[in-house]
Amino acid sequence: MEQYDALKRAVGRADACELLSRAFAYPDDVLVAALVEGALADDAQSCLLDMGASISVAGDSTAGLRSWAESSVADVLSEMRKTYSRLYLAPGGRTPIFPYESAFLHVSMGAPGAPSLFRTPVTLDVEQCMREAGVVAKNGRKEPCDSVQEEFEFLSYLFAQQAEAIRTENEEALTSRNEQAQSFLRSHALAWLPRFMEQTCDLTDGPYAALALYASAILAHLSDEK
């Protein structure tokens, strides 16, 4: 039973991070259809429950994702793309919230000048963490590897590997993957993603505020498990 519960929690963490990786990539009709049809909210709630959250916490954290039931996919997609571009992609150094760890921290610390997006100490360390875990960023040459979606995707991979180690009772692999996940959470994800989500909620409402509230619940849960 203890092994089953540990496996369930690891799978829940992996699935939640995969969901958030998709949610904070540039929106497409697949994501929006899942939002409108309620599948995204159902999956999001299941992830939290699998992670060990209470029914009330899981319900409260995903309630906002059910606000677009029966809405037009085309209308919601158009609005989400406008919001995403306004919040995260505004050009010329006027981006309200940078979706990259290095640039986000540069602004948060009040560092002078425009932030660099590639080959910074942060991006180099993220690359190193990925290499040590046996993966590389999908679009490393076109987009910084320390993006919201890439960091969540990497965490999803690490938690999926944890789940496999639990399933096969490979204690050595489990210890290694646990250490990699906790190190990456401590050094990178938890150093900026909670504030990224807070700022998203401050600057918008609608789907991205609902997604950010859900992400905040996931990150809080991961932080408690450190």
C-alpha positions in Angstrom: 0.0 0.0 0.0 2.8 2.4 0.9 4.5 1.7 -2.5 1.2 2.3 -4.3 0.6 5.6 -2.6 4.2 6.8 -3.4 3.7 5.8 -7.0 0.3 7.6 -7.2 1.9 10.8 -5.8 4.8 10.6 -8.2 2.5 10.1 -11.2 0.3 13.0 -10.0 3.3 15.3 -9.8 4.5 14.3 -13.3 1.0 14.8 -14.8 0.5 18.1 -13.0 3.8 19.5 -14.3 3.1 18.2 -17.8 -0.3 19.9 -17.7 1.3 23.2 -16.7 4.0 22.9 -19.3 1.2 22.8 -21.9 -0.8 25.5 -20.2 2.0 28.1 -20.3 3.1 27.4 -23.8 1.6 29.6 -26.5 -2.1 28.6 -26.6 -3.6 26.4 -29.3 -7.0 25.0 -30.0 -6.3 21.7 -28.3 -5.6 23.4 -25.0 -8.6 25.7 -25.3 -10.9 22.9 -26.3 -9.9 21.0 -23.1 -10.5 24.2 -21.1 -14.0 24.8 -22.6 -15.0 21.1 -22.4 -14.0 20.8 -18.8 -11.3 18.1 -19.4 -8.5 20.4 -18.4 -10.2 21.2 -15.0 -10.9 17.5 -14.5 -7.4 16.5 -15.2 -6.0 19.3 -13.0 -8.2 18.2 -10.1 -7.2 14.6 -10.5 -3.5 15.6 -10.4 -3.9 17.4 -7.1 -5.8 14.5 -5.6 -3.2 12.0 -6.7 -0.5 14.3 -5.2 -2.3 13.9 -1.8 -4.3 17.2 -1.7 -7.6 17.2 0.0 -10.8 17.2 -2.0 -11.6 20.7 -0.8 -8.2 22.1 -1.8 -8.3 20.3 -5.2 -11.8 21.6 -5.8 -11.0 25.2 -4.8 -7.8 25.3 -6.8 -9.5 24.2 -10.0 -12.9 25.8 -9.7 -11.8 28.8 -11.8 -10.9 26.5 -14.7 -14.5 25.7 -15.1 -15.6 29.2 -15.9 -15.6 28.8 -19.7 -17.9 25.8 -20.0 -19.8 25.9 -23.3 -17.9 29.1 -24.5 -16.7 29.4 -28.0 -13.3 27.7 -28.5 -12.5 30.3 -31.2 -13.4 33.2 -29.0 -11.5 31.9 -25.9 -8.4 31.0 -28.1 -8.4 34.5 -29.5 -8.6 36.1 -26.1 -5.9 33.8 -24.6 -3.5 34.5 -27.4 -4.0 38.3 -27.0 -3.4 38.0 -23.2 -0.4 35.7 -23.6 1.2 38.0 -26.1 0.5 41.1 -23.9 1.8 39.6 -20.7 4.7 37.5 -21.8 5.8 38.4 -25.3 5.6 42.2 -25.6 8.8 43.3 -27.5 11.3 46.1 -27.0 12.0 45.4 -23.3 8.4 46.2 -22.3 7.4 42.7 -21.4 5.3 42.9 -18.3 6.3 39.4 -17.1 9.2 37.6 -18.6 8.4 33.9 -19.0 12.1 33.0 -18.6 13.8 32.5 -15.2 16.9 34.4 -16.0 15.1 37.5 -17.4 12.4 37.3 -14.7 15.0 37.4 -11.9 17.0 40.2 -13.7 13.9 42.4 -13.5 12.9 41.3 -10.0 16.3 42.2 -8.7 16.2 45.6 -10.4 19.4 44.9 -12.4 20.3 47.5 -14.9 19.8 47.2 -18.7 17.7 44.8 -20.7 17.9 41.1 -19.6 19.8 38.6 -21.6 17.8 35.6 -22.7 20.5 33.1 -23.8 23.8 31.8 -22.2 23.3 33.4 -18.9 24.5 31.7 -15.7 20.9 30.7 -15.0 20.3 29.2 -18.4 23.7 27.4 -18.4 22.8 25.9 -15.0 19.4 24.7 -16.2 21.1 23.1 -19.2 23.5 21.4 -16.9 20.7 20.1 -14.7 19.0 18.7 -17.8 22.2 17.1 -19.1 22.9 15.4 -15.8 19.3 14.0 -15.9 19.9 12.7 -19.5 17.7 15.2 -21.4 18.1 18.3 -23.5 15.8 21.3 -24.1 13.4 20.8 -27.0 14.0 24.1 -28.7 17.2 25.2 -27.0 18.4 27.1 -30.0 15.2 29.1 -30.6 14.0 29.7 -27.0 15.8 29.8 -23.7 15.7 26.5 -21.8 14.6 28.3 -18.6 11.1 29.1 -19.9 8.1 28.3 -17.8 7.0 25.5 -20.1 10.5 23.9 -20.3 11.0 23.9 -16.5 7.7 22.3 -15.9 8.3 19.8 -18.7 11.7 18.9 -17.1 10.0 18.5 -13.7 7.4 16.3 -15.3 10.2 14.1 -16.7 12.0 13.8 -13.3 8.8 12.9 -11.5 7.9 10.4 -14.2 11.3 8.8 -13.7 10.6 8.7 -10.0 7.4 6.9 -10.6 9.2 4.3 -12.8 11.9 3.8 -10.1 9.1 3.2 -7.5 7.3 0.8 -9.8 10.5 -1.2 -10.5 11.7 -0.9 -6.9 15.0 0.6 -8.1 16.2 2.3 -4.9 19.3 3.7 -6.5 17.4 5.3 -9.4 14.8 6.6 -7.0 17.4 8.3 -4.8 19.0 9.9 -7.8 15.8 11.2 -9.3 14.6 12.5 -5.9 17.8 14.4 -5.5 17.7 15.8 -9.0 14.0 16.9 -8.6 14.6 18.5 -5.2 17.8 20.3 -6.4 16.0 21.7 -9.4 13.0 22.8 -7.4 15.2 24.5 -4.9 17.7 26.1 -7.3 15.3 27.1 -10.1 11.6 26.4 -10.2 10.7 27.6 -6.7 13.0 30.5 -7.0 10.8 32.3 -9.4 7.7 30.4 -10.6 5.5 31.2 -7.5 6.2 35.0 -8.1 5.6 34.5 -11.8 2.2 33.1 -11.0 1.4 35.9 -8.5 2.3 38.6 -11.0 0.1 36.9 -13.7 -2.8 37.0 -11.3 -2.1 40.6 -10.5 -2.0 41.7 -14.2 -4.9 39.7 -15.7 -8.1 37.8 -15.0 -9.6 35.1 -17.2 -8.0 31.8 -18.1 -4.4 32.8 -17.3 -5.4 33.9 -13.8 -7.2 30.6 -13.3 -4.2 28.7 -14.6 -1.8 30.7 -12.4 -3.9 30.0 -9.3 -3.8 26.3 -10.1 -0.1 26.4 -10.7 0.4 28.2 -7.4 -1.4 25.3 -5.6 0.9 22.8 -7.4 4.0 24.7 -6.5 2.9 25.1 -2.9 2.4 21.3 -2.7 5.8 20.7 -4.2 7.4 23.1 -1.8 5.8 21.4 1.2 7.3 18.1 0.0 10.9 19.4 -0.1 
